[in-house]
Amino acid sequence: MRLVDVAVPVPLGQAFTYEVPDALDEKLQPGARAVVPFGSRKLVAVVLERREGEPPKGVKRVLSAPDDAPSLPGDLLAFLRDLASYYFAPIGDVLKLALPPIERATQQEIETPSLFGPAKGVAPRQVAWVVALDAPAPAKSSAQALALLAHVRGTGPSPLSRLCERWSSARAIVKRLADAGALAIELREAARDPFFTAPVARDAPPELTGPQAEAVARLEAAVAAGEARTFLLHGVTGSGKTEVYLHAIAAVRAAGRGALVLVPEIALTPQLVSRFRARFGDEVAVIHSALTDKERWLMWQRLRKGELDVAIGARSALFAPVRDLGLVIVDEEHDGSFKQEEGVRYHARDMAILRAHKSGGVCVLGSATPSLESELLTRGKKAEKLRLPDRARAQAMPVVEVVDLRRIGAGPTGDKRISLPLHRALEATLARGEQAIVFLNRRGFAPSVRCEACGEMCSCPSCSVALTFHKRAGGILRCHYCDFSAPLFAKCPKCAAPALALEGLGTEKLEETLSTAFPTARVARLDRDVASGKAIEKVIERVRAREVDILVGTQMVTKGHDLPLVTLVGVINADAALSLPDYRAAERAFQLMVQVAGRAGRGDAKGRVLVQTYAPEHHAIVFALQHDVDGFIERELVDRRELDYPPYSRMALLRLDAPDEGEVKRAAQHIALAVRDAAVPTVLVIGPAPAPIERIRGRYRYRVMLRSRERSHLRRALQAALAARADLHRSVRCSLDVDPVQLL
């Protein structure tokens, strides 16, 4: 009997077997969609394998096959199966990443779309928006429902698709809250694609510098030879990495193959998209969250058919069905946002290498501050390093100076975090008619509120974190983990004393302080509280148009923006990133400092960077002052080797949470004991221990960490852990993160 093993879109780590009807035999090839009965439902599955054999007892038949050709090409299907295996992720969940919602819907659902059904947004000009109403949430609402409602009430109307990105069960939650009158759903006309609203003039390739030409020649040779190769393009900020990308894409297109470009966050790189449109025209697929389901599906179809051969997007673009893929580029490969932190916890940089290899293509990892993982690939001869040591327009790298806050006091503002040297540097920059960036990686007005009478910190009722005060949002306290918000208390909730004091410094307060200190300067802010999506580019465009003198921002200002009139960068608190309980803290701090410093001096005038710190002797700061990326990498690799931390070892993190603290502690102990009893050699079991943030959204959190130099040994230990997971109480959630980036 002819059988097919299929993956269905459910979170189960197994394939299911169905009988193949004679009429569908030719259609049901690997990668093809198949409508199958699954319990009482009909689901769209994807064929993984065909085989002959004795059918399992009670096997059911495939009902229909919607397509004449497979939806997923062979190389993409093989890649998805390897990804699922590596991350121990259910294959059905992985396939969801590669198929747009309309491809996952049955024909009946497509023809009769529902606002909450899989084919939401089939009408090309209508999208669903969620609006908050006055009615309270139902009495027995879940913590997730309360968090979603608080988010909509705190931030305003939101597209339903965006809520689904944050909460996996958002559709069902919104429906229940809408039935209760707490939310309303409105169909609104979809905006035009923001990346194609303005015309872009075509450009001609500029003359390459010597290092650029050498890098391009090496990439073109690899493309011409059809080699499955990986390259690390290490270029200082402003060295012209994008021009190298453009030449490599032109070469792969000339060879009749396609290209895929991954960027840390598509909303932060409209300038990059414009560069690609100027070189290749509008026949470029830009994959981003503002697309409706119909628009996303049409773009997906054009890529699959080969009508478009270049795709640009954030990490989810990794799964775009680019036909005959010959080149994968990961820009700013060091950026932590390439790691997916919910659902299937894949790392897009690592999987980009695998995707290129499966397609017989070239992978290019580009960065001014390469990750230690990528650097070790080059030392192990698994990747080749290409260097761009100088800026493309021969500008000098900015002068970086340290401001030792232990010895240097405050400027005229009286706030020590705006030191006298920084204040004077800002004055001089403004007097010359130039622009400045002031970097502080903490949003809000004040990071915490404390009672001066009893010392009590105003904390989130559902999370073990302090509430952040946001002045311009109406004087509210907000949790940045669950979106709980409340008005600023008049009295201390614990002792009733009217002695609440704002502590710390956030970007909102910094903006206000600088506006007061420099009343004639035009001060703007760029962080998540004031800008998202297209609004980010509007702020950047104001800077380019000289409508802003001082830009205050979080790490959003470090993301590759080319601002030629910025000559001064001030880093308010270089120590903040160093204090995190994470072995990657020094690496992240170094990368942030080098990247933000790289915004200065990209035009004709020389750049200057002031780094304020209480620890000027820390090696991350010392090497950042010298722009010495190689020196930092060498020192950090020595530390990692001594401690046996990645990239010299492999790591996995099991995160457990539950409403009851005792229950989750017992569950973590059970998991750790199961791994220890398995006695897998070289595997170190760390924990169980409470997570650094012990409670989020009312659920207590524990973790168990596994580490080994041998990947095969780590996988055996994880299999033991996952087997033990089946014994846990149903109130306990346990997620697995292979190669974690965030340890919180």
Secondary structure, DSSP 8 states (H G I E B T S, - for coil): -EEEEEE-SSS-SS-EEEE--GGGTTT--TT-EEEEEETTEEEEEEEEEEEES---TT-EE--B---SS-SS-HHHHHHHHHHHHHTT--HHHHHHHHS-GGGGS-HHHHHS--TTSTTTT-STTEEEEEEE-SS---TT--HHHHHHHHHHHHH--EEHHHHHHH-TTHHHHHHHHHHTTSEEEEEEE----GGGSS-----------HHHHHHHHHHHHHHHHT---EEEEEE-TTS-HHHHHHHHHHHHHHTT-EEEEE-S-GGG-HHHHHHHHHHH-S--EEE-TTS-HHHHHHHHHHHHHTS--EEEESGGGGG---TTEEEEEEETTT-GGGB--SSS--BHHHHHHHHHHHTT-EEEEEESS--HHHHHHHHTTSSEEEEE-S-TT-----EEEEEETTT--B-TTS-TTSBHHHHHHHHHHHHTT-EEEEE-S--SSBSEEEETTT--B-B-SSSSSB-EEETTTTSEEE-TTT--EEE--SS-TTT--S-EEEES--HHHHHHHHHHHSTTS-EEEESTTT--THHHHHHHHHHHTT--SEEEESGGGGSS---TTEEEEEES-TTTGGGSSSTTHHHHHHHHHHHHHTTTT-SSS--EEEEEES-TTSHHHHHHHTT-HHHHHHHHHHHHHHHT-TTSSEEEEEEEEESSHHHHHHHHHHHHHHHHHHT-TT-EEEEEEEEEEEEETTEEEEEEEEEES-HHHHHHHHHHHHHHHTTS-TT-EEEEEES-S---
